[in-house]
Amino acid sequence: MTISPTFSRRTAWPVALASGLWLAGCAQTPPYERPGMDIPAAYKEQAAALAQGIWKPAQPQAAPTLPPTWWTVYGDAVLDRLQQQADANSPTLAQSAARLRAAQAAVASSSAAALPTVGANASSSRARSGTQLADGSSTARISTSHSLGLSASWELDLWGRVSAGVSAAQASAQASADDLAAARLSLQAAVAQTYFSLRTAEAQATLLAETLKAYNKSWELTRNRQAAGVASSADVAQAEVQYKTTQVQLLEAQTTRSQLEHALAALLGQAPAAFALEATAALPAPADVPQALPSDLLQRRPDIAAAERRVAAANAQIGVARAAYFPALTLSAAGGYRGSPLSDLFSAPNLFWSLGPALAASIFDGGARSAAVETARANHAQVTAAYRQTVLTALQEVEDNLTAAAALAQEEQLQREATAAAQRALDVVENQYRAGTVGYLNVLSAQTTVLSSQRSLIDVKSRRLSAVNALLKNVAGRWEALPTP
């Protein structure tokens, strides 16, 4: 239903203005309250952790700023170069950046609805009309008409529909900016992790290649001892099995290294055929984890900030849906010249204008508006729950990697000691074998133990690096606490 009341020129604008002022305070968007964030003062797996935690208002940083080069804590120049290439060429980041531009354009589009719309029109027509006379004859008349005018309209945002839409678009754009930051952080962590895994495979391959040389000498020694009649053919066969088995393990390590190089190329936005990385077999040292991490580090995480902004956008959408219950008041004006001939178009008799408000409201919609409001409220409840789940998942990730980093640091030290002990045992057994006091099975067992222990040490180093790298990602790239507001 559209109601177009007739006002005099003297009363139309004052009445409209008074109505706008009276209704301006009737915005339908609920006051936004940041969702609670259930975090303790510190983490469970650290000595300084506190046992109590409550849902408190979240204060995630707006557009969290990530440390630009957080991975430099590893002190690896090759990793630094790879991170720069990934940031410049990653298709994943390009997708997130494009989504951000689209969200920013949506903000501009929503903001435009709060401004007046102005249009211009010009037309010219020539028409022929005829009249049938009583005597059967007809007359014809040809007329020409010209028109030139301007029009303007402006919907007053009495119920906050437009402003709520702008707020929702702005919050969505902020969420997209946080998504881009989260994608960049995930990419950086993935590049680092893939690089560490590649160096691990190289280290395993280097170890196996060196072990093969030692096993080949043992195999040769066993053959010589067989020729001298002091070793059996079974000893020779066991030495051969050990050598061939280690060859298989070397091939597997080399294959793994090649596949990881391909994966790294994809992360950098390059075809695998165009990417090659020189082998070094050197694993960087993991960063030292502080004795205590404040749990409010999570508020710097871009995925948590994005989830909170989506709650704000959903809250604003409730206001958009509720505003549909109320009429829309539009102020419109038009003016120009219309007439013929063209030479007299701009004369006073040809001037026309119109001015006035229009009030439009829906009387019956079959429950569509109430359903839209309920949908908006349900979506708000959904994204609020998703936000809290994001926080809980983040807490779990940090606790898991704190546990892993601490345990793996101890495991690495114990594994070093075990490897040294295994090497000492091998040296003793090899001397005994040369002296003929033990059989080759003792040598074979000791060699296998040393290789297994050495490979385990490399694996522990790699897993410790992975845990620290994941922990750095979990706390958005740095250990420092947030500054006090």
N, C-alpha and C positions, 0 to 999 in steps of 0.2 A: 504494500500500500504506500502511495506517495501523497503527501499532503503539501500543497503549495499555497500557503496563506498569502493574501494580498495585503501589502503594507504601503503606506504612503512613503514618499522619499524621505520625509523627515523622521519617520519612526522605524523604518526597516532596520537600519544599521544599529541604532541604540538598543532595540529589542533583541536583536541577534547577539550583540555584545554582552548585554546583561545575562542572556540565557547561557552564553558560554562561560561567563564568570561564575554563575551559580552552579553550573554542572561540572566545572573544571576539576573539582576535587573528588569526582566520582570514579576514579580509575579502578579497574576491576582486577588488576594484578595483585595477588597476595604478597605481602611483604616477604622479601627473600631472606631466609635464614640458612646460613651455610650448614651443610649436614655435619653431624657429629663425626669425630675421628677417634676411634678406639685405640689409643696407643699408650703404653706405659712411658715412664720418664726415660728409661733406657732398655736395653735388650736383655732377654732372659739369659742368653748364653755368655754374658759378661759379668764380671764380679761386681760391678757397680749397679747392676740392674735392680730396679725396684719391683716389688710384687704387684702393686696396685696400678690400675689404669681405668679410665672412664672415657665415655664418649664426650669429647670436648669439641667446640667449634673448630673446624678446619681452617687453616690459614695458608693454603698453598700459594706459592709465589705466582703472581701474574706474569705470564710469559717467562717461565723459569729460564735463567741464563746458565747454560752448561759451561763448565770449564773448557776453553777452546782446545786445549791439548792435554787432557787428563792422562792419556796413555803414556806421556813422556816419563812417568814414574818408573817405567821399565827400562829406560835408558837404551833403547834400541833404535838406531838411526833408520834401519830398513823399515821398521814398523811405522815410524814417523812419516816416511815417504809414502807408504801404502795408504795410510789414513788420509793424507792429502789427496791422493788420486781417487779414493772412494768418495770423499766429500764432493769432488768436482764432477765425477762422472756417473754416480750411482743412479740407475733408473728408479729405484725405490724412493730416493729422496726427491727426484723430479716429480714423481706422482704425488707425493705429499705436498710439495710446493705448489703444484697445480691446484690441488684441493683447497689450499689456503687462499690462493688468488680467487677461486670461485666463491669462497665464503666471504671474502672481503668485498667482492662485487655484490653479493647478496645484501650486505650491510648498506652499501650505497643505494641499492634499489629500494630497500625498506625505508631508508631515510628520505628518499625522494617523495614518498607518499605523504609526508608531513608538510610539504611545500605546495603552494598554488600551482595549478596547471594553466598555462597560457597557450592559446592557439590563434592562428591566423587563417583566413580563408578569402579566396577571390574566385569569382565565377563570371562568366559571360555566356548568354544564351540568345538564340534567335529562333522564334517560333511563328508558325502560320496557323491561323484559325479561320474557319469558314462558317457562314450562316445560310440556311436554305430559306428563300423568300416564298411568299404565298403564290406568286405567279410561276413558280418552278425555277426561277433563276437563283443564283447564289452569289454571295459576296465573300471576299477573302481579305483577311487583315494579317499583315506581318508585323510582329513586334520584336523589339530587342530589349534585353534587360542585362544590367551589369550590377555586380555586388562586390563590395570590399569591406571586410570587418575583422574585428578582434574579439576573442572570447576568453574568459578566465573562470576558473572554478576552484574552490578550496573546501575540502572536507574538514570541519573542525573536529579535533581529536578530543571530544568531550569525555569519552569513557576510557581513554587510554589504549584503544585498540592499536593505533599506529605506533605509539611510543612503546607498547609492549612488544610489537613485532620488531621494532628496531632493537630493543633490548635483547630479544631472543636471537636475532641475527648477529649482534655484537658478541654475545656469549658463545654462539656457535663458531664465529670466526676466531675467538680466543682459544676455543677448544681445538680448532684446526691448527692454530699456531703451536699449541702444545703438542699436538699429534706430530707435527713436523719435527719438533725438538725430540720427541720420544723416538721417532724413526731414525733421526740422526744418531742418538745415543745407542740405539739397538744396532745400527749398522757399525758404529765404531767398535762396540763390544764384540760383534760377530767377526769383524776383520781381525781384531786382536786374538780372539779365540781360535780362528782358523789358522792364523799365522803360528800361534803356539803349537797347535796340533801338527802343522806341517814340520816345524822344527823338531818336534818330538819324533815324528816318523823318520826324519833325517838322522836323528841321534840313534834311534833303534837300528837303522840301516848301517850306520857307521860302526856301531858296536858289533853287529852281526858279521860285517865284512872283516873286521879285525879278528873276531872269534874264529871265522872260517880259516884264516891263516894259521891260527894256533891248532885248530882241529886237523888241518891238512898235515901239519908237522907231526901231530900225534898219530895220524893214520900212516904216515910214512915210517915213523919210528916202529909202529906195530908190525908193518910189513917186513921191515928189516929184522925185527926180533923173531918173526916167524921164519924168515930165511935162515936165521942162526939157530933155529930149533928151540927157542926159549919162549915163544908165544904161539898160541893156537890159531887156527883159521877162524874160530869163533871170535877171538879178539879183533882180528882184522875186519870181520863182518860188522862187528859192533862199532868200530871206529868209522867204517864207511857209512853206516846208518846215521850216526851222529853228524857226520859231515853233510850228507845229503839232506837231512832234516833241517839243518841250519841254513842250507841253500834255499830251501823252500820258504823259510821264515824271512830270509833276506828279500826274496822276490815279493812276498806279501807286503813287507815294509816299503819297498820301492813303489809298488802299486798304490799303496795308501798315500804315499807322498805325492804321486802324480795326480791322484784324484783330489787331494786337498789343494794342490796348485790350481787345478781347474775351478774348484769352488771359490778360491780366492780371486781368480780372474773375474768370475761372475759378480762377486761383491764389488769389484772395482769398476764394473761396467765395461769390461773388455772381453773379447772372444778368447777362449783358452789358447788357440793357436797363436795369438798375438802377445801372449804373456809368458814370461819365464822368470824364475827367481833363482838366483845363485844359491847353491847349497852351502850351509855353514855348520849345520848340526849343533848350533849353539842356542841353548835355551836361556832367555833372560831371567834375571832373578826376580822373584815376586816382590811386590811392594809390602812393606811392613804394615800390618793392621794395628791401629791404635788400641790401647788397653780398654778404652770406653768410647762408644759411639752414641751420641744423643739420638733418640728416636725421632725427633722433629726434623732430622735430615730427610725423612720421607716427604716432607712438605715441599721439597725442592724437586721431587720427581715429576717430570712432565706428564706421565700417564695419569698420575693422581690429579694434577692440576687440570688436565683435560676432562677427567671424569667429573670434577667439581663444576667446571664451566658448563657441562651438559646438564647438570642439575639446575643451574641458573637459567639456562635456555628453556628447559621444560617448565620451570616456574613461570616464566614470562608467557609461555604459550597458553597457560591457564587463563591469564588475563585477556589474551586475544580471543579465546573461545567464549569467555564470559561476556565480553563486550558485544558479542553478536546478539544478545538479548535486547539491546537498547537501540533506539533509532539513530540514523546517521543524519547529521545536519550539514548541508552543503550550501555554501554561498557562491553564487554565480553571477556573472556580469557579461554582457555582450554589447557591442556597438559597432557602427560602421555606416556605410553609405550604400544605398540601393536605388537604382533608377535608370532612366534612359533619356536622352542619349549619353554617351560617354563623356562628352564635353561638359555636361552639366552635373556629372555624378557627384561632385563634392560640394554641391550647393546645399543650403540649409534645408530645403524641403525634402531632400533625399536622405537626411540623417535619421538613423534609427538607433535605439538603445534599449536595453532591458537590465534590470537589477533586482535581485531578491534571493531569499533563502528557500531551500527545499528540504523537507523533513521526510525521510523514508524509513519505514519500519516493517518488519515481517510479522504478520498476525498469526499465521499458523504454518508450521513446518513439519508436522508429524513427529516431533521429538528429535529433530536433527541437531538442534543447538544443545539440548541437554546431553545428547550422546557425545557431541564434540567436547563438551566440558568434562564429561566423565572420562573420555579418551585421554584428554590432556592431563587429568589428575592421575590416571593410571600410568601414563608415561612418566610423570614426575616421580611416582613411587618406584617405578622400575629403574630409572637412572639413579635414584638415590640409593637403592639397594645395590646397584652395580658399582656405585662409588665406594660404598662400604666394603664390598667384596674386593675391589681393587686395593683398598688399604690393607685388608687382611692378607691378601695374597702377597703384597709387598712386604708386610711384616714377616710372613713365613719365609719368603725368599732371603731376607736379610739374616734371619735366625739360622736357616739351613746353611748358608754360606759362611756365617761366623763360626758355626760348629765345624764345618768342613775345613776352613782355613786353619783353625787352631789345631784340630786333630792331625791334619796333613803335615803341619810343621813338625809335630812330634814324630809322625810316621817317617818323614824324610830323615830325621836324625837317627832313628832306630834302624832304618834301612841302610844308611851309610855304614853303621857299625856292623850290621849283618853281612854286608857285601865285603867289608874288610876281613871279617872272620872267615867267610867262605873262601876268599883268596888265600889266606894263610893256610887253611886246610888243604887246598889244592896244591900249594907248593910242597907241603909235607908228603902228600900222597904221590905226587909225581916223582919225588926223590926216592920214596919207598919202592915205586914201580921200577925205576931204573936199577935199584939195588936188588930187585927180584923178590922182595919180601911181601908184596901184595899183588893181587891180580889186576887185570885191566878194568874189570868192572868197578873197582874202587876209584880208578882214575876217571872213568866215564861218569860215575855218579858225582864226583867232586866237580868236574867240568860243567856238568849240567846245572849243578847248584849255583856255581859262580855266574853262569850266563843268566839263569833265572833271576838271581839276586840283582845283577846289574840292570837287567831289563825292568825289574820292579822298581829300582831306584829312579830310572828315567820316567817311568809311569807315575810314580808318586810326585816327582817334580812337576810333571805336566798337570796332574790333577790339582796340585796346590796352586799353580798359576791360574788354572781355570776357576777355582773357587775365589781367589782374590779378584780376578777380573770380573766375575759375576757380582761380587760384593761391591766393587766400584761402580758397576752399572746400577746396582740396587740403590745406591745412595747418590745417584746422579753425578758420579765422577770425582767426588772429593770427600775427604773425611771431615773437613772443618764444619763446625756447627753454624747454624744460621745466625746472622747478626741480630741482636736484640732490637726490636722496633722502637 
